[in-house]
């Protein structure tokens, strides 16, 4: 922290930041640091894009905030299936936007939404199902060994990437 920066004030439970007297929901502290930084970088990039008037930039901001746990169902509550699905979709979109021309591993998405330790593993099936639904909608492509596959119909590791124009 730079000498001129003041530490961010939080509520005693750590769920909210207090900035200029206003409460803002804090990011989910269980997100692994490297993945959290990717989401924060995507959020900052999306905010700059909003200021420049780029189409779709406000959706990128919303997706990043949902992925970070700053919007949607509070991260400290037991997740409901619908809200977890919304967060998984937002996380897939945010990581793909941040990583641009590369693919993502579904386990990164599960680690972001799944909490500490090995709790993320229970979300792998749901992540694959949502990736499959996004593929049916034409938003993403699931691949295995570089070849397109059905995300929920194949065994073994897969990757998720954006759909290229003309696919």
OpenMM code with the backbone's topology and positions (N, CA, C; nanometers):
from openmm import Vec3, app, unit

residues = "UNK UNK UNK UNK UNK UNK UNK UNK UNK UNK UNK UNK UNK UNK UNK UNK UNK UNK UNK UNK UNK UNK UNK UNK UNK UNK UNK UNK UNK UNK UNK UNK UNK UNK UNK UNK UNK UNK UNK UNK UNK UNK UNK UNK UNK UNK UNK UNK UNK UNK UNK UNK UNK UNK UNK UNK UNK UNK UNK UNK UNK UNK UNK UNK UNK UNK UNK UNK UNK UNK UNK UNK UNK UNK UNK UNK UNK UNK UNK UNK UNK UNK UNK UNK UNK UNK UNK UNK UNK UNK UNK UNK UNK UNK UNK UNK UNK UNK UNK UNK UNK UNK UNK UNK UNK UNK UNK UNK UNK UNK UNK UNK UNK UNK UNK UNK UNK UNK UNK UNK UNK UNK UNK UNK UNK UNK UNK UNK UNK UNK UNK UNK UNK UNK UNK UNK UNK UNK UNK UNK UNK UNK UNK UNK UNK UNK UNK UNK UNK UNK UNK UNK UNK UNK UNK UNK UNK UNK UNK UNK UNK UNK UNK UNK UNK UNK UNK".split()
positions = [
    Vec3(0.0846, -0.1175, 0.0000),
    Vec3(0.0000, 0.0000, 0.0000),
    Vec3(0.0891, 0.1237, 0.0000),
    Vec3(0.0579, 0.2184, -0.0831),
    Vec3(0.1344, 0.3432, -0.0904),
    Vec3(0.1131, 0.4228, 0.0375),
    Vec3(0.2136, 0.5022, 0.0794),
    Vec3(0.2018, 0.5782, 0.2035),
    Vec3(0.0795, 0.6703, 0.2053),
    Vec3(0.0383, 0.7216, 0.0890),
    Vec3(-0.0747, 0.8144, 0.0849),
    Vec3(-0.2104, 0.7432, 0.0886),
    Vec3(-0.2109, 0.6102, 0.0679),
    Vec3(-0.3364, 0.5358, 0.0673),
    Vec3(-0.3773, 0.5005, 0.2098),
    Vec3(-0.5064, 0.5141, 0.2365),
    Vec3(-0.5596, 0.4736, 0.3655),
    Vec3(-0.6098, 0.3304, 0.3532),
    Vec3(-0.5966, 0.2511, 0.4598),
    Vec3(-0.6506, 0.1152, 0.4524),
    Vec3(-0.8028, 0.1215, 0.4350),
    Vec3(-0.8550, 0.0252, 0.3618),
    Vec3(-0.9990, 0.0213, 0.3383),
    Vec3(-1.0680, -0.0224, 0.4667),
    Vec3(-1.1693, 0.0513, 0.5048),
    Vec3(-1.2460, 0.0185, 0.6238),
    Vec3(-1.3498, -0.0870, 0.5877),
    Vec3(-1.3693, -0.1855, 0.6754),
    Vec3(-1.4699, -0.2891, 0.6537),
    Vec3(-1.5603, -0.2989, 0.7754),
    Vec3(-1.6753, -0.3635, 0.7545),
    Vec3(-1.7617, -0.3928, 0.8686),
    Vec3(-1.6923, -0.5009, 0.9512),
    Vec3(-1.7331, -0.5178, 1.0748),
    Vec3(-1.6657, -0.6132, 1.1631),
    Vec3(-1.6739, -0.7567, 1.1114),
    Vec3(-1.7797, -0.7898, 1.0377),
    Vec3(-1.7915, -0.9255, 0.9840),
    Vec3(-1.7161, -0.9437, 0.8525),
    Vec3(-1.6592, -0.8350, 0.7966),
    Vec3(-1.5811, -0.8425, 0.6739),
    Vec3(-1.6623, -0.8561, 0.5468),
    Vec3(-1.7934, -0.8462, 0.5588),
    Vec3(-1.8797, -0.8659, 0.4415),
    Vec3(-1.8955, -0.7411, 0.3560),
    Vec3(-1.8654, -0.6257, 0.4126),
    Vec3(-1.8836, -0.5000, 0.3395),
    Vec3(-1.7616, -0.4110, 0.3562),
    Vec3(-1.7314, -0.3358, 0.2507),
    Vec3(-1.6314, -0.2301, 0.2568),
    Vec3(-1.7062, -0.1008, 0.2843),
    Vec3(-1.6441, -0.0092, 0.3542),
    Vec3(-1.7057, 0.1209, 0.3777),
    Vec3(-1.6186, 0.2246, 0.3078),
    Vec3(-1.6758, 0.2848, 0.2041),
    Vec3(-1.6038, 0.3828, 0.1232),
    Vec3(-1.6853, 0.5105, 0.1199),
    Vec3(-1.6251, 0.6194, 0.1694),
    Vec3(-1.6928, 0.7491, 0.1775),
    Vec3(-1.8288, 0.7361, 0.2460),
    Vec3(-1.8316, 0.6577, 0.3544),
    Vec3(-1.9516, 0.6423, 0.4344),
    Vec3(-2.0567, 0.5491, 0.3766),
    Vec3(-2.0281, 0.4879, 0.2632),
    Vec3(-2.1256, 0.4005, 0.1980),
    Vec3(-2.0763, 0.2556, 0.2037),
    Vec3(-2.1699, 0.1625, 0.2269),
    Vec3(-2.1342, 0.0203, 0.2327),
    Vec3(-2.1398, -0.0422, 0.0935),
    Vec3(-2.0356, -0.1188, 0.0606),
    Vec3(-2.0281, -0.1929, -0.0652),
    Vec3(-1.9941, -0.3371, -0.0312),
    Vec3(-2.0624, -0.4327, -0.0966),
    Vec3(-2.0351, -0.5726, -0.0666),
    Vec3(-1.8914, -0.6075, -0.1050),
    Vec3(-1.8220, -0.6737, -0.0140),
    Vec3(-1.6843, -0.7174, -0.0383),
    Vec3(-1.6831, -0.8392, -0.1301),
    Vec3(-1.5719, -0.8603, -0.1965),
    Vec3(-1.5530, -0.9801, -0.2786),
    Vec3(-1.5475, -1.1030, -0.1891),
    Vec3(-1.5815, -1.2162, -0.2453),
    Vec3(-1.5762, -1.3439, -0.1751),
    Vec3(-1.4305, -1.3734, -0.1380),
    Vec3(-1.3974, -1.3787, -0.0084),
    Vec3(-1.2580, -1.3991, 0.0322),
    Vec3(-1.2058, -1.5397, 0.0041),
    Vec3(-1.2939, -1.6335, -0.0307),
    Vec3(-1.2481, -1.7704, -0.0553),
    Vec3(-1.1978, -1.7918, -0.1982),
    Vec3(-1.2089, -1.6896, -0.2843),
    Vec3(-1.1589, -1.7027, -0.4215),
    Vec3(-1.0061, -1.7053, -0.4167),
    Vec3(-0.9432, -1.8050, -0.4799),
    Vec3(-0.7961, -1.8089, -0.4811),
    Vec3(-0.7374, -1.6787, -0.5376),
    Vec3(-0.6274, -1.6341, -0.4802),
    Vec3(-0.5697, -1.5025, -0.5114),
    Vec3(-0.5453, -1.4801, -0.6605),
    Vec3(-0.4870, -1.5770, -0.7296),
    Vec3(-0.4571, -1.5600, -0.8725),
    Vec3(-0.5864, -1.5410, -0.9527),
    Vec3(-0.6866, -1.6212, -0.9226),
    Vec3(-0.8139, -1.6115, -0.9948),
    Vec3(-0.8873, -1.4828, -0.9581),
    Vec3(-0.8805, -1.4431, -0.8310),
    Vec3(-0.9419, -1.3169, -0.7889),
    Vec3(-0.8795, -1.2006, -0.8664),
    Vec3(-0.7472, -1.2020, -0.8804),
    Vec3(-0.6804, -1.0934, -0.9516),
    Vec3(-0.7248, -1.0881, -1.0976),
    Vec3(-0.7428, -1.2033, -1.1607),
    Vec3(-0.7923, -1.2046, -1.2989),
    Vec3(-0.9306, -1.1402, -1.3075),
    Vec3(-1.0168, -1.1721, -1.2112),
    Vec3(-1.1519, -1.1146, -1.2121),
    Vec3(-1.1483, -0.9643, -1.1849),
    Vec3(-1.0632, -0.9213, -1.0927),
    Vec3(-1.0495, -0.7780, -1.0644),
    Vec3(-0.9962, -0.7060, -1.1881),
    Vec3(-0.8984, -0.7646, -1.2554),
    Vec3(-0.8456, -0.7042, -1.3780),
    Vec3(-0.9544, -0.6926, -1.4842),
    Vec3(-1.0375, -0.7960, -1.4971),
    Vec3(-1.1480, -0.7914, -1.5933),
    Vec3(-1.2477, -0.6830, -1.5536),
    Vec3(-1.2777, -0.6713, -1.4245),
    Vec3(-1.3697, -0.5680, -1.3774),
    Vec3(-1.3164, -0.4288, -1.4100),
    Vec3(-1.1890, -0.4048, -1.3834),
    Vec3(-1.1311, -0.2729, -1.4116),
    Vec3(-1.1303, -0.2439, -1.5620),
    Vec3(-1.0978, -0.3431, -1.6421),
    Vec3(-1.0996, -0.3273, -1.7880),
    Vec3(-1.2412, -0.2965, -1.8365),
    Vec3(-1.3386, -0.3665, -1.7809),
    Vec3(-1.4785, -0.3439, -1.8198),
    Vec3(-1.5252, -0.2047, -1.7783),
    Vec3(-1.4833, -0.1587, -1.6612),
    Vec3(-1.5212, -0.0234, -1.6177),
    Vec3(-1.4625, 0.0826, -1.7106),
    Vec3(-1.3378, 0.0631, -1.7523),
    Vec3(-1.2783, 0.1566, -1.8492),
    Vec3(-1.3554, 0.1527, -1.9809),
    Vec3(-1.3981, 0.0342, -2.0217),
    Vec3(-1.4741, 0.0194, -2.1463),
    Vec3(-1.6097, 0.0888, -2.1363),
    Vec3(-1.6718, 0.0866, -2.0185),
    Vec3(-1.7988, 0.1585, -1.9979),
    Vec3(-1.7758, 0.3072, -2.0192),
    Vec3(-1.6684, 0.3607, -1.9599),
    Vec3(-1.6377, 0.5040, -1.9747),
    Vec3(-1.6143, 0.5419, -2.1201),
    Vec3(-1.5619, 0.4481, -2.1989),
    Vec3(-1.5363, 0.4745, -2.3410),
    Vec3(-1.6583, 0.4457, -2.4281),
    Vec3(-1.7670, 0.4013, -2.3656),
    Vec3(-1.8906, 0.3770, -2.4391),
    Vec3(-1.8927, 0.2503, -2.5227),
    Vec3(-1.8102, 0.1519, -2.4877),
    Vec3(-1.8061, 0.0275, -2.5645),
    Vec3(-1.9336, -0.0536, -2.5431),
    Vec3(-1.9826, -0.1111, -2.6511),
    Vec3(-2.1026, -0.1950, -2.6457),
    Vec3(-2.0717, -0.3204, -2.5638),
    Vec3(-2.1620, -0.3566, -2.4753),
    Vec3(-2.1467, -0.4764, -2.3942),
    Vec3(-2.0609, -0.4597, -2.2710),
    Vec3(-2.0039, -0.3421, -2.2515),
    Vec3(-1.9133, -0.3221, -2.1379),
    Vec3(-1.9855, -0.3321, -2.0040),
    Vec3(-2.1076, -0.2807, -1.9953),
    Vec3(-2.1796, -0.2875, -1.8674),
    Vec3(-2.2138, -0.4327, -1.8321),
    Vec3(-2.2356, -0.5177, -1.9320),
    Vec3(-2.2582, -0.6605, -1.9049),
    Vec3(-2.1311, -0.7240, -1.8503),
    Vec3(-2.0171, -0.6813, -1.9028),
    Vec3(-1.8896, -0.7320, -1.8523),
    Vec3(-1.8698, -0.6929, -1.7062),
    Vec3(-1.9050, -0.5685, -1.6712),
    Vec3(-1.8947, -0.5239, -1.5319),
    Vec3(-1.9831, -0.6116, -1.4443),
    Vec3(-2.1077, -0.6313, -1.4861),
    Vec3(-2.2003, -0.7123, -1.4080),
    Vec3(-2.1483, -0.8552, -1.3918),
    Vec3(-2.0992, -0.9152, -1.5000),
    Vec3(-2.0460, -1.0516, -1.4911),
    Vec3(-1.9289, -1.0597, -1.3942),
    Vec3(-1.8376, -0.9644, -1.4005),
    Vec3(-1.7217, -0.9663, -1.3107),
    Vec3(-1.7650, -0.9502, -1.1650),
    Vec3(-1.8610, -0.8613, -1.1399),
    Vec3(-1.9073, -0.8400, -1.0024),
    Vec3(-1.9810, -0.9634, -0.9498),
    Vec3(-2.0599, -1.0288, -1.0359),
    Vec3(-2.1253, -1.1538, -0.9957),
    Vec3(-2.0207, -1.2608, -0.9652),
    Vec3(-1.9203, -1.2734, -1.0520),
    Vec3(-1.8156, -1.3736, -1.0323),
    Vec3(-1.7391, -1.3500, -0.9020),
    Vec3(-1.7131, -1.2247, -0.8706),
    Vec3(-1.6418, -1.1902, -0.7472),
    Vec3(-1.7291, -1.2046, -0.6220),
    Vec3(-1.8586, -1.2227, -0.6408),
    Vec3(-1.9500, -1.2329, -0.5274),
    Vec3(-1.9982, -1.0984, -0.4776),
    Vec3(-1.9712, -0.9913, -0.5526),
    Vec3(-2.0114, -0.8567, -0.5120),
    Vec3(-2.1563, -0.8263, -0.5487),
    Vec3(-2.2159, -0.9097, -0.6317),
    Vec3(-2.3581, -0.8986, -0.6676),
    Vec3(-2.4181, -1.0379, -0.6614),
    Vec3(-2.5510, -1.0434, -0.6712),
    Vec3(-2.6179, -1.1731, -0.6656),
    Vec3(-2.6347, -1.2168, -0.5214),
    Vec3(-2.6544, -1.3461, -0.5035),
    Vec3(-2.6718, -1.3994, -0.3686),
    Vec3(-2.5445, -1.3756, -0.2878),
    Vec3(-2.5584, -1.3267, -0.1648),
    Vec3(-2.4394, -1.3035, -0.0817),
    Vec3(-2.3548, -1.4303, -0.0670),
    Vec3(-2.2239, -1.4144, -0.0789),
    Vec3(-2.1325, -1.5279, -0.0755),
    Vec3(-2.1290, -1.5991, 0.0586),
    Vec3(-2.1703, -1.5353, 0.1643),
    Vec3(-2.1652, -1.5957, 0.2974),
    Vec3(-2.2898, -1.6797, 0.3267),
    Vec3(-2.3883, -1.6777, 0.2378),
    Vec3(-2.5086, -1.7597, 0.2550),
    Vec3(-2.4917, -1.8927, 0.1828),
    Vec3(-2.5666, -1.9938, 0.2281),
    Vec3(-2.5678, -2.1226, 0.1587),
    Vec3(-2.6224, -2.0993, 0.0183),
    Vec3(-2.5487, -2.1377, -0.0856),
    Vec3(-2.5919, -2.1048, -0.2219),
    Vec3(-2.7165, -2.1805, -0.2659),
    Vec3(-2.8048, -2.1080, -0.3344),
    Vec3(-2.9218, -2.1687, -0.3968),
    Vec3(-2.8821, -2.2050, -0.5390),
    Vec3(-2.9431, -2.3093, -0.5939),
    Vec3(-2.9045, -2.3602, -0.7258),
    Vec3(-2.9122, -2.2538, -0.8347),
    Vec3(-3.0220, -2.1765, -0.8384),
    Vec3(-3.0378, -2.0752, -0.9437),
    Vec3(-2.9314, -1.9668, -0.9341),
    Vec3(-2.9062, -1.9191, -0.8128),
    Vec3(-2.8067, -1.8122, -0.7982),
    Vec3(-2.6660, -1.8651, -0.8233),
    Vec3(-2.6406, -1.9906, -0.7886),
    Vec3(-2.5092, -2.0492, -0.8173),
    Vec3(-2.4915, -2.0622, -0.9681),
    Vec3(-2.5970, -2.1007, -1.0377),
    Vec3(-2.5904, -2.1089, -1.1839),
    Vec3(-2.5600, -1.9741, -1.2460),
    Vec3(-2.6230, -1.8688, -1.1928),
    Vec3(-2.5982, -1.7333, -1.2421),
    Vec3(-2.4516, -1.6946, -1.2201),
    Vec3(-2.3984, -1.7288, -1.1040),
    Vec3(-2.2589, -1.6946, -1.0735),
    Vec3(-2.1625, -1.7753, -1.1607),
    Vec3(-2.1945, -1.9015, -1.1853),
    Vec3(-2.1092, -1.9844, -1.2715),
    Vec3(-2.1065, -1.9280, -1.4131),
    Vec3(-2.2235, -1.8933, -1.4682),
    Vec3(-2.2291, -1.8344, -1.6033),
    Vec3(-2.1460, -1.7059, -1.6097),
    Vec3(-2.1635, -1.6212, -1.5092),
    Vec3(-2.0896, -1.4945, -1.5053),
    Vec3(-1.9391, -1.5187, -1.4950),
    Vec3(-1.8996, -1.6194, -1.4193),
    Vec3(-1.7577, -1.6506, -1.4025),
    Vec3(-1.6972, -1.7017, -1.5332),
    Vec3(-1.7690, -1.7891, -1.6022),
    Vec3(-1.7219, -1.8374, -1.7330),
    Vec3(-1.7026, -1.7192, -1.8269),
    Vec3(-1.8027, -1.6329, -1.8342),
    Vec3(-1.7954, -1.5173, -1.9249),
    Vec3(-1.6808, -1.4233, -1.8874),
    Vec3(-1.6628, -1.3984, -1.7585),
    Vec3(-1.5565, -1.3061, -1.7145),
    Vec3(-1.4176, -1.3610, -1.7431),
    Vec3(-1.3962, -1.4882, -1.7116),
    Vec3(-1.2645, -1.5463, -1.7383),
    Vec3(-1.2352, -1.5490, -1.8878),
    Vec3(-1.3352, -1.5848, -1.9695),
    Vec3(-1.3134, -1.5868, -2.1144),
    Vec3(-1.2867, -1.4467, -2.1681),
    Vec3(-1.3548, -1.3476, -2.1140),
    Vec3(-1.3313, -1.2100, -2.1572),
    Vec3(-1.1904, -1.1659, -2.1187),
    Vec3(-1.1501, -1.1981, -1.9964),
    Vec3(-1.0171, -1.1577, -1.9495),
    Vec3(-0.9057, -1.2289, -2.0257),
    Vec3(-0.9240, -1.3568, -2.0504),
    Vec3(-0.8184, -1.4354, -2.1164),
    Vec3(-0.8239, -1.4243, -2.2685),
    Vec3(-0.9187, -1.3516, -2.3197),
    Vec3(-0.9325, -1.3186, -2.4624),
    Vec3(-0.9266, -1.4391, -2.5547),
    Vec3(-0.8142, -1.4671, -2.6132),
    Vec3(-0.8047, -1.5696, -2.7173),
    Vec3(-0.7600, -1.7061, -2.6669),
    Vec3(-0.7705, -1.7301, -2.5381),
    Vec3(-0.7332, -1.8606, -2.4841),
    Vec3(-0.8560, -1.9275, -2.4240),
    Vec3(-0.8383, -2.0510, -2.3831),
    Vec3(-0.9486, -2.1249, -2.3221),
    Vec3(-0.9332, -2.1241, -2.1704),
    Vec3(-1.0373, -2.1705, -2.1036),
    Vec3(-1.0339, -2.1797, -1.9577),
    Vec3(-1.0628, -2.3234, -1.9163),
    Vec3(-1.0203, -2.3577, -1.7984),
    Vec3(-1.0480, -2.4891, -1.7421),
    Vec3(-1.1714, -2.4772, -1.6527),
    Vec3(-1.2668, -2.5687, -1.6653),
    Vec3(-1.3842, -2.5632, -1.5783),
    Vec3(-1.3489, -2.5637, -1.4299),
    Vec3(-1.2354, -2.6242, -1.3938),
    Vec3(-1.1977, -2.6268, -1.2521),
    Vec3(-1.1664, -2.4873, -1.1992),
    Vec3(-1.1192, -2.3957, -1.2847),
    Vec3(-1.0975, -2.2573, -1.2404),
    Vec3(-1.2302, -2.1939, -1.2008),
    Vec3(-1.3335, -2.2195, -1.2795),
    Vec3(-1.4670, -2.1669, -1.2489),
    Vec3(-1.5152, -2.2258, -1.1165),
    Vec3(-1.5019, -2.3575, -1.1003),
    Vec3(-1.5458, -2.4233, -0.9772),
    Vec3(-1.4683, -2.3724, -0.8560),
    Vec3(-1.3390, -2.3456, -0.8716),
    Vec3(-1.2586, -2.2938, -0.7600),
    Vec3(-1.3050, -2.1538, -0.7189),
    Vec3(-1.3494, -2.0748, -0.8148),
    Vec3(-1.3973, -1.9400, -0.7832),
    Vec3(-1.5282, -1.9460, -0.7059),
    Vec3(-1.6213, -2.0293, -0.7490),
    Vec3(-1.7535, -2.0312, -0.6858),
    Vec3(-1.7636, -2.1289, -0.5692),
    Vec3(-1.6668, -2.2215, -0.5575),
    Vec3(-1.6812, -2.3326, -0.4649),
    Vec3(-1.6276, -2.3182, -0.3259),
    Vec3(-1.5653, -2.2087, -0.2960),
    Vec3(-1.5169, -2.1919, -0.1604),
    Vec3(-1.3810, -2.2550, -0.1367),
    Vec3(-1.3382, -2.2523, -0.0112),
    Vec3(-1.2027, -2.2952, 0.0230),
    Vec3(-1.1846, -2.4469, 0.0167),
    Vec3(-1.0604, -2.4856, 0.0245),
    Vec3(-1.0203, -2.6260, 0.0298),
    Vec3(-1.0697, -2.7017, -0.0930),
    Vec3(-1.1234, -2.8189, -0.0730),
    Vec3(-1.1673, -2.9032, -0.1843),
    Vec3(-1.3169, -2.8898, -0.2122),
    Vec3(-1.3849, -2.7943, -0.1494),
    Vec3(-1.5285, -2.7753, -0.1680),
    Vec3(-1.5685, -2.7463, -0.3111),
    Vec3(-1.4749, -2.6963, -0.3895),
    Vec3(-1.5041, -2.6618, -0.5289),
    Vec3(-1.5385, -2.7833, -0.6135),
    Vec3(-1.4880, -2.8999, -0.5775),
    Vec3(-1.5083, -3.0198, -0.6599),
    Vec3(-1.6559, -3.0541, -0.6784),
    Vec3(-1.7380, -3.0243, -0.5790),
    Vec3(-1.8803, -3.0588, -0.5905),
    Vec3(-1.9521, -2.9753, -0.6966),
    Vec3(-1.8889, -2.8675, -0.7446),
    Vec3(-1.9511, -2.7823, -0.8468),
    Vec3(-1.9073, -2.8170, -0.9890),
    Vec3(-1.8159, -2.9115, -1.0044),
    Vec3(-1.7657, -2.9441, -1.1384),
    Vec3(-1.8766, -2.9900, -1.2328),
    Vec3(-1.9676, -3.0730, -1.1857),
    Vec3(-2.0777, -3.1193, -1.2703),
    Vec3(-2.1652, -3.0045, -1.3163),
    Vec3(-2.1974, -2.9141, -1.2242),
    Vec3(-2.2810, -2.7987, -1.2588),
    Vec3(-2.2082, -2.7056, -1.3556),
    Vec3(-2.0786, -2.6872, -1.3374),
    Vec3(-2.0010, -2.6033, -1.4295),
    Vec3(-2.0055, -2.6633, -1.5699),
    Vec3(-1.9867, -2.7941, -1.5801),
    Vec3(-1.9904, -2.8596, -1.7117),
    Vec3(-2.1292, -2.8493, -1.7747),
    Vec3(-2.2346, -2.8654, -1.6946),
    Vec3(-2.3713, -2.8536, -1.7474),
    Vec3(-2.3967, -2.7131, -1.8009),
    Vec3(-2.3530, -2.6134, -1.7276),
    Vec3(-2.3739, -2.4745, -1.7709),
    Vec3(-2.2891, -2.4448, -1.8944),
    Vec3(-2.1671, -2.4963, -1.8989),
    Vec3(-2.0839, -2.4795, -2.0188),
    Vec3(-2.1527, -2.5437, -2.1389),
    Vec3(-2.2139, -2.6604, -2.1187),
    Vec3(-2.2858, -2.7277, -2.2278),
    Vec3(-2.4033, -2.6433, -2.2743),
    Vec3(-2.4767, -2.5837, -2.1800),
    Vec3(-2.5908, -2.4977, -2.2161),
    Vec3(-2.5431, -2.3740, -2.2919),
    Vec3(-2.4331, -2.3143, -2.2481),
    Vec3(-2.3783, -2.1981, -2.3188),
    Vec3(-2.3307, -2.2369, -2.4590),
    Vec3(-2.2830, -2.3596, -2.4741),
    Vec3(-2.2410, -2.4080, -2.6064),
    Vec3(-2.3623, -2.4240, -2.6979),
    Vec3(-2.4714, -2.4778, -2.6448),
    Vec3(-2.5945, -2.4929, -2.7234),
    Vec3(-2.6455, -2.3560, -2.7678),
    Vec3(-2.6296, -2.2557, -2.6826),
    Vec3(-2.6726, -2.1191, -2.7151),
    Vec3(-2.5763, -2.0508, -2.8123),
    Vec3(-2.4643, -2.1150, -2.8416),
    Vec3(-2.3690, -2.0589, -2.9364),
    Vec3(-2.2694, -1.9613, -2.8770),
    Vec3(-2.2609, -1.9579, -2.7452),
    Vec3(-2.1721, -1.8616, -2.6796),
    Vec3(-2.0295, -1.9143, -2.6616),
    Vec3(-2.0169, -2.0441, -2.6327),
    Vec3(-1.8859, -2.1039, -2.6073),
    Vec3(-1.8735, -2.2359, -2.6827),
    Vec3(-1.7515, -2.2894, -2.6816),
    Vec3(-1.7240, -2.4224, -2.7360),
    Vec3(-1.6455, -2.4981, -2.6297),
    Vec3(-1.6887, -2.6199, -2.6000),
    Vec3(-1.6121, -2.7070, -2.5111),
    Vec3(-1.5203, -2.7906, -2.5994),
    Vec3(-1.3961, -2.8076, -2.5562),
    Vec3(-1.3009, -2.8858, -2.6353),
    Vec3(-1.2304, -2.9886, -2.5476),
    Vec3(-1.1857, -3.0942, -2.6144),
    Vec3(-1.1007, -3.1939, -2.5503),
    Vec3(-0.9916, -3.2265, -2.6513),
    Vec3(-0.8682, -3.2106, -2.6117),
    Vec3(-0.7547, -3.2280, -2.7034),
    Vec3(-0.7704, -3.1401, -2.8272),
    Vec3(-0.8255, -3.0200, -2.8075),
    Vec3(-0.8398, -2.9234, -2.9160),
    Vec3(-0.9589, -2.9447, -3.0074),
    Vec3(-1.0345, -3.0517, -2.9863),
    Vec3(-1.1498, -3.0824, -3.0714),
    Vec3(-1.2799, -3.0512, -2.9980),
    Vec3(-1.3786, -2.9917, -3.0668),
    Vec3(-1.5076, -2.9629, -3.0033),
    Vec3(-1.5767, -3.0904, -2.9532),
    Vec3(-1.6335, -3.0811, -2.8325),
    Vec3(-1.7069, -3.1925, -2.7710),
    Vec3(-1.8285, -3.1366, -2.6981),
    Vec3(-1.9191, -3.2260, -2.6579),
    Vec3(-2.0308, -3.1864, -2.5727),
    Vec3(-1.9799, -3.1869, -2.4290),
    Vec3(-1.9863, -3.0731, -2.3650),
    Vec3(-1.9253, -3.0573, -2.2321),
    Vec3(-1.9792, -3.1548, -2.1290),
    Vec3(-2.1075, -3.1858, -2.1350),
    Vec3(-2.1637, -3.2754, -2.0340),
    Vec3(-2.1770, -3.4186, -2.0854),
    Vec3(-2.1237, -3.4472, -2.2043),
    Vec3(-2.1376, -3.5805, -2.2610),
    Vec3(-2.0063, -3.6515, -2.2853),
    Vec3(-1.8983, -3.5996, -2.2306),
    Vec3(-1.7671, -3.6590, -2.2531),
    Vec3(-1.6969, -3.6766, -2.1188),
    Vec3(-1.6208, -3.7827, -2.1068),
    Vec3(-1.5431, -3.8054, -1.9847),
    Vec3(-1.4044, -3.7444, -2.0015),
    Vec3(-1.3453, -3.7110, -1.8902),
    Vec3(-1.2103, -3.6564, -1.8930),
    Vec3(-1.2093, -3.5050, -1.8960),
    Vec3(-1.0892, -3.4477, -1.8925),
    Vec3(-1.0767, -3.3024, -1.8861),
    Vec3(-1.1207, -3.2347, -2.0159),
    Vec3(-1.1818, -3.1185, -2.0000),
    Vec3(-1.2214, -3.0360, -2.1137),
    Vec3(-1.1717, -2.8944, -2.0908),
    Vec3(-1.1759, -2.8148, -2.1940),
    Vec3(-1.1478, -2.6716, -2.1875),
    Vec3(-1.2703, -2.6012, -2.2433),
    Vec3(-1.2861, -2.4745, -2.2098),
    Vec3(-1.3962, -2.3930, -2.2612),
    Vec3(-1.3343, -2.2711, -2.3276),
    Vec3(-1.3806, -2.2401, -2.4471),
    Vec3(-1.3317, -2.1209, -2.5164),
    Vec3(-1.4502, -2.0501, -2.5799),
    Vec3(-1.4251, -1.9269, -2.6209),
    Vec3(-1.5269, -1.8515, -2.6937),
    Vec3(-1.5504, -1.9172, -2.8289),
    Vec3(-1.6712, -1.9030, -2.8781),
    Vec3(-1.7014, -1.9503, -3.0131),
    Vec3(-1.6427, -1.8506, -3.1120),
    Vec3(-1.5700, -1.9004, -3.2096),
    Vec3(-1.5122, -1.8146, -3.3132),
    Vec3(-1.6187, -1.7799, -3.4165),
    Vec3(-1.6111, -1.6631, -3.4771),
    Vec3(-1.7075, -1.6274, -3.5820),
    Vec3(-1.7075, -1.7333, -3.6928),
    Vec3(-1.8261, -1.7700, -3.7368),
    Vec3(-1.8388, -1.8679, -3.8437),
    Vec3(-1.8445, -2.0120, -3.7974),
    Vec3(-1.8318, -2.0368, -3.6662),
    Vec3(-1.8395, -2.1748, -3.6159),
    Vec3(-1.9833, -2.2166, -3.5982),
] * unit.nanometer
topology = app.Topology()
chain = topology.addChain("A")
for resn in residues:
    res = topology.addResidue(resn, chain)
    for name in ("N", "CA", "C"):
        topology.addAtom(name, app.Element.getBySymbol(name[0]), res)
